[in-house]
Amino acid sequence: MNSAMNEPEADGTPEMGKQSIVLLESSEVLAMRHRLHELANVFTGVMIAGALLSQKLDVGSLRNYAIDICEGSERGGVLVRELRGQLLAACGELEAMREPGAIEAAQGEHGIL
């Protein structure tokens, strides 16, 4: 994998607006897609468990923590979808994935159902 990283600003954070270039082999792209899929499954499980827990708790601080868990897992799921979309767009697959049944076919090919 080759990459060109952003130079950090004075405060140590990467400069915004500059793009990095990362070259990945097709097997690495498939591995990343699989990891993103698995991470989405983790967030889904946490979201479901948090929702069930919040339903069982009385109104109060513990219930608020369960709601925070749900909100955090939802945000994590959104980030995973954004990363997956960026990966697909970078590989030129995003448009192809919009065709009916294309996502299911690709997942089946790679054992990601």
Secondary structure as GFF3:
##gff-version 3
##sequence-region A 1 113
A	DSSP	beta_strand	2	4	.	.	.	ID=ss1
A	DSSP	beta_strand	21	23	.	.	.	ID=ss2
A	DSSP	alpha_helix	26	56	.	.	.	ID=ss3
A	DSSP	alpha_helix	61	90	.	.	.	ID=ss4
A	DSSP	alpha_helix	94	97	.	.	.	ID=ss5
A	DSSP	alpha_helix	102	109	.	.	.	ID=ss6
###
